[in-house]
Amino acid sequence: MRFNLAVNPGTTKENKTGNWRTDVPVIDRDRCIACGACARACPEGCVFVVGDKALQGKVFFEKDLDYCKGCGICAEECPVKCIKMILEG
């Protein structure tokens, strides 16, 4: 019997995959220095920029929990440790 288990690139955006995680990232926007390390490190592309320095003067990052696996890489890579992983619930 043969199974076709491979998926095409970009299909994670079609399939919400965050429902089995146990921890979620919580970002302290007051401590965030908007360096973007979390967004660059996220293997699922769940962390994205919100705001515009030219318009609002402050850029911060937000996460998309529909696709977040709760891996904690964003928290580990944050140089100012403003992301904490907490138990979802």
DRENTORKOL-3810 file (N, C-alpha, C; in nm, 4 decimals):
REM DRENTORKOL-3810
@n.u->0.0841; n.v->-0.1168; n.w->0.0000; ca.u->0.0000; ca.v->0.0000; ca.w->0.0000; c.u->0.0889; c.v->0.1236; c.w->0.0000
@n.u->0.0532; n.v->0.2237; n.w->-0.0783; ca.u->0.1335; ca.v->0.3443; ca.w->-0.0907; c.u->0.0541; c.v->0.4642; c.w->-0.0385
@n.u->0.1202; n.v->0.5482; n.w->0.0423; ca.u->0.0574; ca.v->0.6682; ca.w->0.0963; c.u->0.1288; c.v->0.7903; c.w->0.0426
@n.u->0.0567; n.v->0.8904; n.w->0.0044; ca.u->0.1145; ca.v->1.0165; ca.w->-0.0407; c.u->0.1082; c.v->1.1149; c.w->0.0759
@n.u->0.2137; n.v->1.1202; n.w->0.1544; ca.u->0.2145; ca.v->1.2033; ca.w->0.2743; c.u->0.2800; c.v->1.3389; c.w->0.2553
@n.u->0.3510; n.v->1.3575; n.w->0.1448; ca.u->0.4174; ca.v->1.4858; ca.w->0.1204; c.u->0.3143; c.v->1.5921; c.w->0.0861
@n.u->0.3417; n.v->1.7150; n.w->0.1278; ca.u->0.2534; ca.v->1.8269; ca.w->0.0962; c.u->0.3310; c.v->1.9315; c.w->0.0182
@n.u->0.2616; n.v->2.0150; n.w->-0.0505; ca.u->0.3246; ca.v->2.1201; ca.w->-0.1288; c.u->0.3709; c.v->2.2339; c.w->-0.0392
@n.u->0.4703; n.v->2.3101; n.w->-0.0828; ca.u->0.5158; ca.v->2.4262; ca.w->-0.0046; c.u->0.4020; c.v->2.5246; c.w->0.0167
@n.u->0.3986; n.v->2.5833; n.w->0.1355; ca.u->0.2989; ca.v->2.6851; ca.w->0.1676; c.u->0.1650; c.v->2.6318; c.w->0.2125
@n.u->0.1494; n.v->2.5021; n.w->0.2249; ca.u->0.0188; ca.v->2.4485; ca.w->0.2623; c.u->-0.0140; c.v->2.4696; c.w->0.4092
@n.u->0.0826; n.v->2.5063; n.w->0.4909; ca.u->0.0495; ca.v->2.5322; ca.w->0.6311; c.u->-0.0431; c.v->2.6521; c.w->0.6437
@n.u->-0.0414; n.v->2.7437; n.w->0.5479; ca.u->-0.1337; ca.v->2.8574; ca.w->0.5509; c.u->-0.2760; c.v->2.8134; c.w->0.5202
@n.u->-0.2914; n.v->2.6979; n.w->0.4595; ca.u->-0.4244; ca.v->2.6453; ca.w->0.4297; c.u->-0.4781; c.v->2.5603; c.w->0.5448
@n.u->-0.3898; n.v->2.5075; n.w->0.6264; ca.u->-0.4291; ca.v->2.4161; ca.w->0.7341; c.u->-0.3867; c.v->2.4721; c.w->0.8685
@n.u->-0.4838; n.v->2.5076; n.w->0.9499; ca.u->-0.4519; ca.v->2.5586; ca.w->1.0830; c.u->-0.3906; c.v->2.4452; c.w->1.1642
@n.u->-0.2747; n.v->2.4729; n.w->1.2228; ca.u->-0.1982; ca.v->2.3665; ca.w->1.2876; c.u->-0.1683; c.v->2.3937; c.w->1.4340
@n.u->-0.2181; n.v->2.5015; n.w->1.4886; ca.u->-0.1820; ca.v->2.5374; ca.w->1.6253; c.u->-0.2681; c.v->2.4775; c.w->1.7334
@n.u->-0.3620; n.v->2.3911; n.w->1.6988; ca.u->-0.4558; ca.v->2.3432; ca.w->1.8004; c.u->-0.3989; c.v->2.2361; c.w->1.8930
@n.u->-0.2795; n.v->2.1850; n.w->1.8690; ca.u->-0.2261; ca.v->2.0811; ca.w->1.9558; c.u->-0.1144; c.v->2.1307; c.w->2.0473
@n.u->-0.0843; n.v->2.2598; n.w->2.0442; ca.u->0.0248; ca.v->2.3122; ca.w->2.1285; c.u->-0.0179; c.v->2.3160; c.w->2.2747
@n.u->0.0787; n.v->2.3243; n.w->2.3635; ca.u->0.0494; ca.v->2.3368; ca.w->2.5061; c.u->0.0858; c.v->2.4748; c.w->2.5595
@n.u->0.1875; n.v->2.5383; n.w->2.5014; ca.u->0.2316; ca.v->2.6705; ca.w->2.5465; c.u->0.2096; c.v->2.7733; c.w->2.4360
@n.u->0.1857; n.v->2.8975; n.w->2.4762; ca.u->0.1704; ca.v->3.0070; ca.w->2.3808; c.u->0.2665; c.v->3.1195; c.w->2.4174
@n.u->0.3155; n.v->3.1922; n.w->2.3170; ca.u->0.4021; ca.v->3.3066; ca.w->2.3454; c.u->0.3189; c.v->3.4282; c.w->2.3851
@n.u->0.3656; n.v->3.4987; n.w->2.4861; ca.u->0.3048; ca.v->3.6245; ca.w->2.5280; c.u->0.4134; c.v->3.7310; c.w->2.5148
@n.u->0.3843; n.v->3.8340; n.w->2.4369; ca.u->0.4822; ca.v->3.9383; ca.w->2.4074; c.u->0.4539; c.v->4.0612; c.w->2.4938
@n.u->0.5540; n.v->4.1071; n.w->2.5680; ca.u->0.5440; ca.v->4.2299; ca.w->2.6469; c.u->0.5812; c.v->4.3457; c.w->2.5547
@n.u->0.4824; n.v->4.4140; n.w->2.5031; ca.u->0.5064; ca.v->4.5208; ca.w->2.4043; c.u->0.5846; c.v->4.6379; c.w->2.4621
@n.u->0.5739; n.v->4.6609; n.w->2.5924; ca.u->0.6472; ca.v->4.7718; ca.w->2.6541; c.u->0.7977; c.v->4.7469; c.w->2.6541
@n.u->0.8383; n.v->4.6211; n.w->2.6614; ca.u->0.9809; ca.v->4.5875; ca.w->2.6638; c.u->1.0373; c.v->4.5583; c.w->2.5253
@n.u->0.9490; n.v->4.5349; n.w->2.4275; ca.u->0.9920; ca.v->4.4988; ca.w->2.2921; c.u->1.0707; c.v->4.6127; c.w->2.2285
@n.u->1.1853; n.v->4.5799; n.w->2.1699; ca.u->1.2674; ca.v->4.6801; ca.w->2.1022; c.u->1.2502; c.v->4.6745; c.w->1.9505
@n.u->1.1564; n.v->4.5945; n.w->1.9041; ca.u->1.1209; ca.v->4.5832; ca.w->1.7623; c.u->1.2404; c.v->4.5468; c.w->1.6742
@n.u->1.3207; n.v->4.4529; n.w->1.7213; ca.u->1.4385; ca.v->4.4124; ca.w->1.6446; c.u->1.4048; c.v->4.3112; c.w->1.5347
@n.u->1.2934; n.v->4.2394; n.w->1.5508; ca.u->1.2510; ca.v->4.1430; ca.w->1.4507; c.u->1.3128; c.v->4.0055; c.w->1.4631
@n.u->1.3905; n.v->3.9811; n.w->1.5676; ca.u->1.4543; ca.v->3.8499; ca.w->1.5847; c.u->1.3502; c.v->3.7395; c.w->1.5961
@n.u->1.2396; n.v->3.7672; n.w->1.6631; ca.u->1.1338; ca.v->3.6668; ca.w->1.6801; c.u->1.0717; c.v->3.6295; c.w->1.5460
@n.u->1.0447; n.v->3.7280; n.w->1.4635; ca.u->0.9834; ca.v->3.7025; ca.w->1.3326; c.u->1.0780; c.v->3.6251; c.w->1.2420
@n.u->1.2057; n.v->3.6582; n.w->1.2463; ca.u->1.3037; ca.v->3.5872; ca.w->1.1620; c.u->1.3244; c.v->3.4443; c.w->1.2090
@n.u->1.3120; n.v->3.4204; n.w->1.3388; ca.u->1.3396; ca.v->3.2873; ca.w->1.3939; c.u->1.2207; c.v->3.1924; c.w->1.3860
@n.u->1.1001; n.v->3.2440; n.w->1.3764; ca.u->0.9809; ca.v->3.1586; ca.w->1.3791; c.u->0.9776; c.v->3.0659; c.w->1.2579
@n.u->0.9816; n.v->2.9346; n.w->1.2804; ca.u->0.9841; ca.v->2.8412; ca.w->1.1674; c.u->0.8517; c.v->2.8338; c.w->1.0921
@n.u->0.7439; n.v->2.8822; n.w->1.1511; ca.u->0.6128; ca.v->2.8773; ca.w->1.0867; c.u->0.5685; c.v->3.0118; c.w->1.0306
@n.u->0.6465; n.v->3.1173; n.w->1.0524; ca.u->0.6082; ca.v->3.2492; ca.w->1.0035; c.u->0.4872; c.v->3.3060; c.w->1.0751
@n.u->0.4720; n.v->3.2703; n.w->1.2015; ca.u->0.3549; ca.v->3.3125; ca.w->1.2791; c.u->0.3709; c.v->3.4504; c.w->1.3413
@n.u->0.4918; n.v->3.5002; n.w->1.3505; ca.u->0.5167; ca.v->3.6287; ca.w->1.4134; c.u->0.5294; c.v->3.7334; c.w->1.3035
@n.u->0.4545; n.v->3.8434; n.w->1.3188; ca.u->0.4543; ca.v->3.9456; ca.w->1.2147; c.u->0.4535; c.v->4.0849; c.w->1.2768
@n.u->0.4962; n.v->4.1821; n.w->1.1984; ca.u->0.5064; ca.v->4.3203; ca.w->1.2456; c.u->0.3688; c.v->4.3875; c.w->1.2395
@n.u->0.3433; n.v->4.4702; n.w->1.3404; ca.u->0.2216; ca.v->4.5505; ca.w->1.3471; c.u->0.2664; c.v->4.6933; c.w->1.3740
@n.u->0.2109; n.v->4.7876; n.w->1.3028; ca.u->0.2462; ca.v->4.9272; ca.w->1.3222; c.u->0.3475; c.v->4.9739; c.w->1.2196
@n.u->0.3745; n.v->5.1021; n.w->1.2243; ca.u->0.4675; ca.v->5.1641; ca.w->1.1302; c.u->0.5342; c.v->5.2808; c.w->1.2013
@n.u->0.6661; n.v->5.2784; n.w->1.2081; ca.u->0.7372; ca.v->5.3860; ca.w->1.2776; c.u->0.7047; c.v->5.5221; c.w->1.2180
@n.u->0.6880; n.v->5.5271; n.w->1.0862; ca.u->0.6584; ca.v->5.6548; ca.w->1.0213; c.u->0.5208; c.v->5.7080; c.w->1.0607
@n.u->0.4261; n.v->5.6189; n.w->1.0865; ca.u->0.2907; ca.v->5.6622; ca.w->1.1185; c.u->0.2638; c.v->5.6724; c.w->1.2676
@n.u->0.3013; n.v->5.5697; n.w->1.3431; ca.u->0.2656; ca.v->5.5644; ca.w->1.4845; c.u->0.3840; c.v->5.5824; c.w->1.5785
@n.u->0.5016; n.v->5.5758; n.w->1.5271; ca.u->0.6185; ca.v->5.5913; ca.w->1.6110; c.u->0.6618; c.v->5.4650; c.w->1.6824
@n.u->0.5814; n.v->5.3601; n.w->1.6787; ca.u->0.6151; ca.v->5.2364; ca.w->1.7488; c.u->0.5786; c.v->5.1164; c.w->1.6623
@n.u->0.6727; n.v->5.0279; n.w->1.6487; ca.u->0.6500; ca.v->4.9023; ca.w->1.5791; c.u->0.6565; c.v->4.7926; c.w->1.6840
@n.u->0.5661; n.v->4.6975; n.w->1.6766; ca.u->0.5721; ca.v->4.5827; ca.w->1.7654; c.u->0.5334; c.v->4.4585; c.w->1.6879
@n.u->0.5487; n.v->4.3458; n.w->1.7506; ca.u->0.5239; ca.v->4.2188; ca.w->1.6843; c.u->0.4078; c.v->4.1465; c.w->1.7498
@n.u->0.3326; n.v->4.0747; n.w->1.6692; ca.u->0.2179; ca.v->3.9985; ca.w->1.7145; c.u->0.2323; c.v->3.8571; c.w->1.6598
@n.u->0.1544; n.v->3.7634; n.w->1.7138; ca.u->0.1635; ca.v->3.6249; ca.w->1.6690; c.u->0.0281; c.v->3.5763; c.w->1.6213
@n.u->0.0300; n.v->3.4789; n.w->1.5295; ca.u->-0.0917; ca.v->3.4184; ca.w->1.4763; c.u->-0.1051; c.v->3.2806; c.w->1.5398
@n.u->-0.1917; n.v->3.2690; n.w->1.6392; ca.u->-0.2037; ca.v->3.1444; ca.w->1.7145; c.u->-0.2722; c.v->3.0328; c.w->1.6354
@n.u->-0.3311; n.v->3.0643; n.w->1.5212; ca.u->-0.3879; ca.v->2.9593; ca.w->1.4372; c.u->-0.2799; c.v->2.8654; c.w->1.3849
@n.u->-0.1578; n.v->2.9161; n.w->1.3713; ca.u->-0.0496; ca.v->2.8375; ca.w->1.3138; c.u->0.0675; c.v->2.8155; c.w->1.4098
@n.u->0.0663; n.v->2.8825; n.w->1.5237; ca.u->0.1746; ca.v->2.8708; ca.w->1.6218; c.u->0.1752; c.v->2.7311; c.w->1.6837
@n.u->0.2923; n.v->2.6686; n.w->1.6847; ca.u->0.3073; ca.v->2.5343; ca.w->1.7410; c.u->0.3493; c.v->2.5385; c.w->1.8879
@n.u->0.3810; n.v->2.6575; n.w->1.9394; ca.u->0.4227; ca.v->2.6691; ca.w->2.0786; c.u->0.5641; c.v->2.6214; c.w->2.1036
@n.u->0.6489; n.v->2.6269; n.w->2.0011; ca.u->0.7844; ca.v->2.5722; ca.w->2.0123; c.u->0.8751; c.v->2.6568; c.w->2.1021
@n.u->0.8482; n.v->2.7871; n.w->2.1144; ca.u->0.9279; ca.v->2.8735; ca.w->2.2012; c.u->1.0540; c.v->2.9294; c.w->2.1391
@n.u->1.0754; n.v->2.9059; n.w->2.0115; ca.u->1.1957; ca.v->2.9588; ca.w->1.9460; c.u->1.1953; c.v->3.1114; c.w->1.9495
@n.u->1.0796; n.v->3.1725; n.w->1.9314; ca.u->1.0716; ca.v->3.3188; ca.w->1.9354; c.u->1.1178; c.v->3.3720; c.w->2.0714
@n.u->1.0762; n.v->3.3066; n.w->2.1780; ca.u->1.1144; ca.v->3.3493; ca.w->2.3128; c.u->1.2639; c.v->3.3308; c.w->2.3365
@n.u->1.3183; n.v->3.2209; n.w->2.2861; ca.u->1.4622; ca.v->3.1949; ca.w->2.3024; c.u->1.5476; c.v->3.2953; c.w->2.2265
@n.u->1.5015; n.v->3.3391; n.w->2.1107; ca.u->1.5795; ca.v->3.4297; ca.w->2.0268; c.u->1.5651; c.v->3.5763; c.w->2.0629
@n.u->1.4672; n.v->3.6111; n.w->2.1440; ca.u->1.4459; ca.v->3.7508; ca.w->2.1811; c.u->1.5621; c.v->3.8013; c.w->2.2662
@n.u->1.6325; n.v->3.9051; n.w->2.2196; ca.u->1.7502; ca.v->3.9521; ca.w->2.2943; c.u->1.7162; c.v->4.0211; c.w->2.4265
@n.u->1.5950; n.v->4.0734; n.w->2.4405; ca.u->1.5569; ca.v->4.1409; ca.w->2.5650; c.u->1.4604; c.v->4.0578; c.w->2.6481
@n.u->1.4348; n.v->3.9345; n.w->2.6035; ca.u->1.3500; ca.v->3.8388; ca.w->2.6754; c.u->1.2120; c.v->3.8967; c.w->2.7087
@n.u->1.1498; n.v->3.9626; n.w->2.6096; ca.u->1.0151; ca.v->4.0164; ca.w->2.6313; c.u->0.9073; c.v->3.9193; c.w->2.5887
@n.u->0.9461; n.v->3.7985; n.w->2.5439; ca.u->0.8490; ca.v->3.6954; ca.w->2.5082; c.u->0.8603; c.v->3.5829; c.w->2.6098
@n.u->0.7497; n.v->3.5519; n.w->2.6704; ca.u->0.7435; ca.v->3.4417; ca.w->2.7670; c.u->0.6486; c.v->3.3359; c.w->2.7142
@n.u->0.6832; n.v->3.2111; n.w->2.7333; ca.u->0.5955; ca.v->3.1004; ca.w->2.6968; c.u->0.5140; c.v->3.0638; c.w->2.8210
@n.u->0.3814; n.v->3.0665; n.w->2.8073; ca.u->0.2953; ca.v->3.0307; ca.w->2.9190; c.u->0.2029; c.v->2.9170; c.w->2.8774
@n.u->0.1587; n.v->2.8421; n.w->2.9754; ca.u->0.0675; ca.v->2.7318; ca.w->2.9506; c.u->-0.0648; c.v->2.7846; c.w->2.8991
@n.u->-0.1074; n.v->2.7317; n.w->2.7853; ca.u->-0.2331; ca.v->2.7772; ca.w->2.7266; c.u->-0.3495; c.v->2.7228; c.w->2.8080
@n.u->-0.4497; n.v->2.8061; n.w->2.8232; ca.u->-0.5641; ca.v->2.7555; ca.w->2.8959; c.u->-0.6562; c.v->2.8550; c.w->2.9456
END
